[in-house]
Amino acid sequence: MQAYLDHNATSPLRPKAREAVLAALSTGNPSSVHGMGRAARAWVESAREQVAAFVGADPKAVTFTSGATESIALALSPDMEIDGRPVRFDALLVSGVEHPAVRAGGRFAADRIEIIPVDSDGVVDLIGLGALMGGRRALVSVMAANNEFGAIEPVRTVADLVRGAGGVFHCDAVQIVGRMPFDLENIGADLISISSHKLGGPQGAGALIARDDRIRIPPLLRGGGQERGHRAGTENVAAIAGFGAAADEARRNGAAESVHVAALRDRLEAGIRAVAPDVTILSATAARLPNTTCFATPGIAAETAVIAFDLEGVAVSAGSACSSGKVGPSQALKAMQVAPQIAHGAVRASLGWNSTEADVDRFLEVWARVHAALTERRATKAA
């Protein structure tokens, strides 16, 4: 039996999203004025309304991109217009546990990017943020919830601090939307980035969404006037249509899904601890996403464990899937000052909209064997 526990990397395509993708594949260019072009435009604008409703935004504030990485790169600009006046930021402040797309800094020079400290659970240090802003005009980017260990950040407080200092707040909301209740106005961010495939839509679509029309960002991609001049290039109609359908389904079913996966995660963590009492579950004392467990057992390398799980048909990740294949522990765990023997063993299991009790049962069955085999191998090497 196969078991998929890697929804934070990509969530399987929801049925309604698949239907929308297939239906939209036969349309024309959404910038064309003929019938097939108008049909394509209708798919895009319908999806724009669905995505906007999903996060509590105005449809006009939704700019479609190729994914969250492009959305983030578009948002992180040192130059913007705010209320019709040009503004240049003194610095980009990002937390130590941000996704690599945020840590790359977008269009900011490397010497203008500064790191906001976090505590041992990966939660941003608000006092440290205040000290870094220190009278400067800053663009601040703090994620709503971490993709590796699931800690939820105090984004409303961050938004209030940044706004009080005259800055702009961008939030990577990729992991939280569809997994917990989310409303753009309530979190107070000026800009958010989200991704289609994290919530059961197709890969290749994302969005940058503004809270209001005060901010205008120079386009990252220049050319035609698509997306109201914010992002040039013919829209990926099929992917956007699927994105909209997934967002609509997640909006309708998200509350029930969240309760369901939280119960599954609790059972999964209890089972992990029963097999390995010495296990560390990262950010266990912080508010976390209901679907995410990142755990480590001393002496068991994450890469070895992930391969062992895979050989048994269970899909998990070594921390962030975006960092898979890279040597060394994640930068987020370094920022949290996690002990090296734990950081090198961090395995992430993440549940989602179609996860079942059978998936958890299969994971725990395999975990018992994997833990026993790797613990025995470690003991043999030590002898």
VEXDREN-2710 file (C-alpha; in Angstrom, 1 decimal):
% VEXDREN-2710
k/r/px/py/pz
1/MET/0.0/0.0/0.0
2/GLN/1.3/3.5/-1.0
3/ALA/1.0/6.4/1.4
4/TYR/1.5/10.0/0.5
5/LEU/2.6/12.3/3.4
6/ASP/4.2/15.2/1.5
7/HIS/1.4/17.7/0.9
8/ASN/3.7/20.6/1.9
9/ALA/5.8/19.8/-1.1
10/THR/2.8/19.5/-3.4
11/SER/-0.8/18.5/-2.8
12/PRO/-2.4/16.0/-5.2
13/LEU/-4.7/17.5/-7.7
14/ARG/-8.3/18.0/-6.5
15/PRO/-11.0/16.5/-8.8
16/LYS/-12.6/19.8/-9.6
17/ALA/-9.2/21.3/-10.4
18/ARG/-8.5/18.5/-12.8
19/GLU/-11.8/19.0/-14.5
20/ALA/-11.1/22.7/-14.9
21/VAL/-7.7/22.2/-16.3
22/LEU/-8.9/19.8/-18.9
23/ALA/-11.8/22.0/-19.9
24/ALA/-9.7/25.1/-20.2
25/LEU/-7.0/23.4/-22.4
26/SER/-9.2/23.9/-25.5
27/THR/-9.5/27.7/-25.2
28/GLY/-7.6/30.4/-27.1
29/ASN/-5.3/33.3/-26.1
30/PRO/-7.0/35.3/-23.3
31/SER/-5.8/38.5/-24.9
32/SER/-7.6/37.7/-28.2
33/VAL/-11.0/39.3/-28.9
34/HIS/-12.6/36.5/-30.8
35/GLY/-14.8/33.9/-29.3
36/MET/-12.1/31.4/-28.2
37/GLY/-10.1/34.3/-26.8
38/ARG/-13.1/35.5/-24.8
39/ALA/-13.7/32.0/-23.5
40/ALA/-10.1/31.9/-22.3
41/ARG/-10.5/35.3/-20.6
42/ALA/-13.6/34.1/-18.9
43/TRP/-11.6/31.2/-17.3
44/VAL/-8.9/33.6/-16.1
45/GLU/-11.4/36.1/-14.6
46/SER/-13.5/33.4/-13.0
47/ALA/-10.4/32.0/-11.4
48/ARG/-9.4/35.5/-10.3
49/GLU/-12.7/35.9/-8.5
50/GLN/-12.4/32.4/-6.9
51/VAL/-8.8/33.1/-5.6
52/ALA/-9.8/36.5/-4.3
53/ALA/-12.8/35.0/-2.4
54/PHE/-10.6/32.4/-1.0
55/VAL/-8.4/34.9/0.8
56/GLY/-10.8/37.7/1.3
57/ALA/-9.4/40.1/-1.4
58/ASP/-10.7/42.2/-4.2
59/PRO/-10.3/40.4/-7.5
60/LYS/-8.6/43.4/-9.0
61/ALA/-5.8/42.9/-6.4
62/VAL/-4.9/39.4/-7.7
63/THR/-2.0/39.2/-10.1
64/PHE/-1.4/35.7/-11.5
65/THR/2.1/34.4/-11.8
66/SER/3.9/31.1/-12.6
67/GLY/4.0/30.2/-8.9
68/ALA/4.8/31.5/-5.5
69/THR/8.5/31.9/-6.3
70/GLU/7.8/34.4/-9.1
71/SER/5.2/36.1/-6.9
72/ILE/7.8/36.6/-4.1
73/ALA/10.4/37.9/-6.6
74/LEU/7.8/40.4/-7.9
75/ALA/6.9/41.5/-4.4
76/LEU/10.4/42.0/-3.1
77/SER/11.2/45.2/-4.9
78/PRO/13.3/48.0/-3.4
79/ASP/11.2/50.6/-5.4
80/MET/7.4/50.9/-5.3
81/GLU/4.7/53.5/-5.6
82/ILE/2.6/54.0/-2.5
83/ASP/-0.4/56.3/-2.8
84/GLY/1.0/57.5/-6.2
85/ARG/4.4/58.6/-4.7
86/PRO/7.7/56.8/-5.4
87/VAL/9.2/55.0/-2.4
88/ARG/12.6/53.4/-2.0
89/PHE/13.2/51.0/0.9
90/ASP/16.4/51.2/3.0
91/ALA/16.4/47.5/3.6
92/LEU/14.6/44.2/3.2
93/LEU/14.1/42.4/6.5
94/VAL/13.3/38.7/6.4
95/SER/13.0/36.1/9.1
96/GLY/15.7/33.4/9.6
97/VAL/13.2/30.7/8.7
98/GLU/11.9/32.0/5.4
99/HIS/11.7/29.9/2.2
100/PRO/14.8/30.2/0.0
101/ALA/12.7/32.3/-2.5
102/VAL/12.3/35.0/0.2
103/ARG/15.9/34.7/1.5
104/ALA/17.1/35.3/-2.1
105/GLY/15.8/38.8/-1.7
106/GLY/14.0/39.4/-5.0
107/ARG/15.4/42.6/-6.6
108/PHE/17.2/43.8/-3.4
109/ALA/21.0/43.9/-3.4
110/ALA/22.5/41.3/-1.0
111/ASP/24.0/44.0/1.3
112/ARG/20.5/45.4/1.8
113/ILE/19.0/42.1/3.1
114/GLU/18.9/41.6/6.9
115/ILE/17.8/38.7/8.9
116/ILE/15.2/38.9/11.7
117/PRO/16.1/36.5/14.5
118/VAL/13.7/33.7/15.6
119/ASP/13.4/31.6/18.8
120/SER/14.0/27.9/19.2
121/ASP/10.5/27.1/17.8
122/GLY/11.2/29.2/14.7
123/VAL/8.9/32.0/15.7
124/VAL/10.0/35.5/14.8
125/ASP/11.5/37.7/17.5
126/LEU/9.3/40.8/17.6
127/ILE/11.7/42.8/19.7
128/GLY/14.5/41.9/17.2
129/LEU/12.3/43.0/14.4
130/GLY/11.6/46.3/16.1
131/ALA/15.3/46.9/16.6
132/LEU/16.1/46.2/13.0
133/MET/13.5/48.6/11.7
134/GLY/14.9/51.3/13.9
135/GLY/13.6/54.4/12.1
136/ARG/14.3/53.1/8.6
137/ARG/11.8/52.5/5.9
138/ALA/11.8/48.7/5.4
139/LEU/10.1/46.1/3.3
140/VAL/9.5/43.2/5.7
141/SER/8.8/39.6/4.6
142/VAL/7.7/37.1/7.2
143/MET/5.9/33.8/6.3
144/ALA/2.5/33.0/7.8
145/ALA/3.5/29.4/8.6
146/ASN/6.7/27.5/8.0
147/ASN/6.9/24.9/5.3
148/GLU/9.3/22.7/7.2
149/PHE/8.1/22.4/10.7
150/GLY/4.8/24.2/10.6
151/ALA/5.2/27.0/13.2
152/ILE/2.7/29.8/12.8
153/GLU/4.1/33.3/12.9
154/PRO/2.5/36.3/14.6
155/VAL/1.8/38.0/11.3
156/ARG/-0.9/40.4/12.6
157/THR/1.5/41.8/15.2
158/VAL/4.3/42.0/12.5
159/ALA/1.9/43.8/10.2
160/ASP/1.1/46.4/12.9
161/LEU/4.8/46.9/13.8
162/VAL/5.8/47.4/10.2
163/ARG/2.9/49.7/9.4
164/GLY/3.6/51.8/12.5
165/ALA/7.2/52.2/11.3
166/GLY/6.1/53.3/7.8
167/GLY/7.1/50.1/6.1
168/VAL/5.4/47.6/3.8
169/PHE/4.7/44.0/4.9
170/HIS/4.8/41.0/2.5
171/CYS/3.7/37.6/3.7
172/ASP/4.5/34.3/2.2
173/ALA/1.1/32.6/2.8
174/VAL/1.8/29.5/0.7
175/GLN/1.5/26.9/3.5
176/ILE/-1.3/28.4/5.5
177/VAL/-4.0/29.0/2.9
178/GLY/-6.3/26.0/2.6
179/ARG/-5.0/24.5/5.9
180/MET/-6.3/27.0/8.4
181/PRO/-8.8/29.9/8.3
182/PHE/-7.2/32.8/6.5
183/ASP/-8.3/36.3/5.7
184/LEU/-6.1/39.0/4.1
185/GLU/-7.7/41.9/6.0
186/ASN/-7.4/40.1/9.4
187/ILE/-3.7/39.3/9.0
188/GLY/-3.0/42.9/7.9
189/ALA/-0.3/42.1/5.3
190/ASP/0.1/44.6/2.4
191/LEU/1.0/41.8/0.0
192/ILE/0.7/38.0/0.1
193/SER/2.1/35.3/-2.1
194/ILE/0.2/32.0/-2.6
195/SER/0.7/28.9/-4.8
196/SER/-1.8/26.7/-6.6
197/HIS/-0.2/23.3/-6.2
198/LYS/0.1/23.5/-2.4
199/LEU/-3.7/23.5/-2.0
200/GLY/-4.6/20.8/-4.7
201/GLY/-4.4/22.9/-7.9
202/PRO/-1.9/22.3/-10.7
203/GLN/1.7/23.3/-10.7
204/GLY/2.7/26.3/-12.6
205/ALA/0.3/28.9/-11.2
206/GLY/0.5/31.3/-8.2
207/ALA/-0.5/34.8/-7.3
208/LEU/0.6/38.0/-5.7
209/ILE/-2.3/39.6/-3.9
210/ALA/-2.5/43.1/-2.5
211/ARG/-4.7/44.2/0.4
212/ASP/-5.7/47.4/-1.4
213/ASP/-4.7/49.6/-4.4
214/ARG/-2.3/51.8/-2.5
215/ILE/0.8/49.9/-3.7
216/ARG/2.1/49.6/-7.3
217/ILE/5.2/47.4/-7.9
218/PRO/7.4/47.7/-11.0
219/PRO/6.8/44.6/-13.2
220/LEU/9.4/41.9/-13.0
221/LEU/8.5/40.6/-16.5
222/ARG/8.0/43.3/-19.1
223/GLY/6.4/43.0/-22.5
224/GLY/2.7/42.9/-23.1
225/GLY/0.1/44.5/-20.9
226/GLN/-1.2/41.2/-19.4
227/GLU/-2.4/41.2/-15.7
228/ARG/-3.2/44.9/-15.9
229/GLY/0.5/45.7/-16.6
230/HIS/1.7/43.9/-13.5
231/ARG/3.1/40.8/-15.2
232/ALA/3.8/40.4/-18.9
233/GLY/3.3/37.1/-20.8
234/THR/0.3/35.1/-21.9
235/GLU/-1.5/33.7/-18.9
236/ASN/-1.3/30.0/-18.3
237/VAL/-5.1/29.6/-18.7
238/ALA/-5.4/25.9/-17.9
239/ALA/-3.3/26.1/-14.7
240/ILE/-5.0/29.3/-13.6
241/ALA/-8.4/27.7/-14.2
242/GLY/-7.3/24.7/-12.0
243/PHE/-6.0/27.1/-9.4
244/GLY/-9.3/28.8/-9.2
245/ALA/-11.2/25.5/-8.9
246/ALA/-8.8/24.3/-6.2
247/ALA/-9.2/27.6/-4.3
248/ASP/-13.0/27.4/-4.5
249/GLU/-13.0/23.8/-3.2
250/ALA/-10.6/24.6/-0.4
251/ARG/-12.7/27.6/0.6
252/ARG/-15.8/25.4/0.8
253/ASN/-14.2/22.4/2.5
254/GLY/-11.1/23.8/4.3
255/ALA/-12.6/24.1/7.8
256/ALA/-13.6/20.4/7.8
257/GLU/-10.3/19.3/6.2
258/SER/-8.4/21.2/8.9
259/VAL/-10.2/19.4/11.7
260/HIS/-9.7/16.1/9.9
261/VAL/-5.9/16.4/9.3
262/ALA/-5.3/17.8/12.8
263/ALA/-6.8/14.5/14.3
264/LEU/-4.7/12.5/11.9
265/ARG/-1.5/14.4/12.8
266/ASP/-2.1/13.9/16.5
267/ARG/-2.4/10.2/16.0
268/LEU/0.6/10.2/13.8
269/GLU/2.7/12.0/16.4
270/ALA/1.5/9.7/19.2
271/GLY/2.6/6.7/17.1
272/ILE/6.0/8.2/16.3
273/ARG/6.6/8.8/20.0
274/ALA/5.4/5.2/20.9
275/VAL/8.1/3.8/18.6
276/ALA/10.8/6.2/19.5
277/PRO/10.4/7.9/22.9
278/ASP/13.6/9.9/22.3
279/VAL/12.2/11.5/19.2
280/THR/12.2/15.3/18.9
281/ILE/9.2/16.9/17.3
282/LEU/10.3/20.4/16.1
283/SER/8.2/23.4/17.2
284/ALA/6.1/21.1/19.3
285/THR/5.5/23.9/21.9
286/ALA/4.5/26.5/19.3
287/ALA/1.2/27.0/17.4
288/ARG/1.6/24.9/14.3
289/LEU/-0.2/24.0/11.1
290/PRO/-2.6/21.2/11.8
291/ASN/-1.1/19.0/9.0
292/THR/2.7/19.2/9.6
293/THR/5.1/17.1/11.7
294/CYS/8.8/17.5/11.5
295/PHE/10.6/15.0/13.7
296/ALA/14.1/13.6/14.3
297/THR/15.7/10.8/16.2
298/PRO/19.3/11.1/17.3
299/GLY/21.7/9.1/15.1
300/ILE/19.3/8.6/12.2
301/ALA/20.1/10.7/9.2
302/ALA/17.1/12.3/7.4
303/GLU/18.2/11.2/3.9
304/THR/18.6/7.6/5.0
305/ALA/15.2/7.6/6.7
306/VAL/13.5/9.2/3.6
307/ILE/15.0/6.5/1.3
308/ALA/13.9/3.8/3.7
309/PHE/10.3/5.1/3.8
310/ASP/10.3/5.5/0.0
311/LEU/11.4/1.8/-0.5
312/GLU/8.3/0.9/1.5
313/GLY/6.0/3.1/-0.6
314/VAL/5.7/6.0/1.9
315/ALA/6.4/9.5/0.6
316/VAL/7.9/12.0/3.2
317/SER/10.6/14.7/2.9
318/ALA/13.8/15.6/4.5
319/GLY/12.7/19.0/5.8
320/SER/11.7/21.2/2.9
321/ALA/11.3/19.6/-0.5
322/CYS/12.8/22.8/-2.0
323/SER/16.0/21.9/-0.3
324/SER/16.0/18.1/-1.0
325/GLY/19.2/16.9/-2.6
326/LYS/21.3/19.7/-1.0
327/VAL/24.0/18.9/1.5
328/GLY/23.6/20.0/5.1
329/PRO/20.7/20.9/7.3
330/SER/18.2/23.6/6.4
331/GLN/18.9/27.2/6.9
332/ALA/15.7/27.5/8.9
333/LEU/16.9/24.9/11.5
334/LYS/20.2/26.7/11.7
335/ALA/18.4/29.9/12.5
336/MET/16.6/28.1/15.2
337/GLN/19.9/26.9/16.6
338/VAL/18.7/23.3/16.5
339/ALA/21.5/20.9/17.6
340/PRO/23.3/19.4/14.5
341/GLN/22.4/15.8/15.4
342/ILE/18.7/16.8/15.3
343/ALA/18.9/19.1/12.3
344/HIS/20.6/16.4/10.2
345/GLY/17.8/13.9/11.1
346/ALA/14.7/16.1/10.5
347/VAL/12.0/14.3/8.5
348/ARG/8.8/16.0/7.5
349/ALA/5.5/14.3/7.2
350/SER/2.6/16.5/5.9
351/LEU/-1.0/15.6/5.5
352/GLY/-3.6/17.1/3.2
353/TRP/-7.1/17.2/1.8
354/ASN/-7.2/13.5/0.7
355/SER/-5.2/12.0/3.6
356/THR/-6.8/9.1/5.4
357/GLU/-6.4/7.0/8.6
358/ALA/-5.0/4.3/6.3
359/ASP/-2.2/6.6/5.3
360/VAL/-1.3/7.2/9.0
361/ASP/-1.5/3.5/9.7
362/ARG/0.8/2.7/6.8
363/PHE/3.3/5.4/7.9
364/LEU/3.4/4.1/11.5
365/GLU/3.8/0.5/10.3
366/VAL/6.7/1.5/8.2
367/TRP/8.2/3.8/10.8
368/ALA/8.4/0.9/13.3
369/ARG/10.4/-1.1/10.8
370/VAL/12.6/1.8/9.7
371/HIS/13.4/2.9/13.2
372/ALA/14.3/-0.6/14.3
373/ALA/16.5/-1.2/11.3
374/LEU/18.3/2.1/11.4
375/THR/18.8/1.9/15.2
376/GLU/20.2/-1.6/14.9
377/ARG/22.5/-0.4/12.1
378/ARG/23.7/2.4/14.3
379/ALA/24.3/0.0/17.2
380/THR/26.3/-2.3/15.0
381/LYS/28.5/0.5/13.8
382/ALA/29.1/1.7/17.3
383/ALA/30.1/-1.9/18.5
END
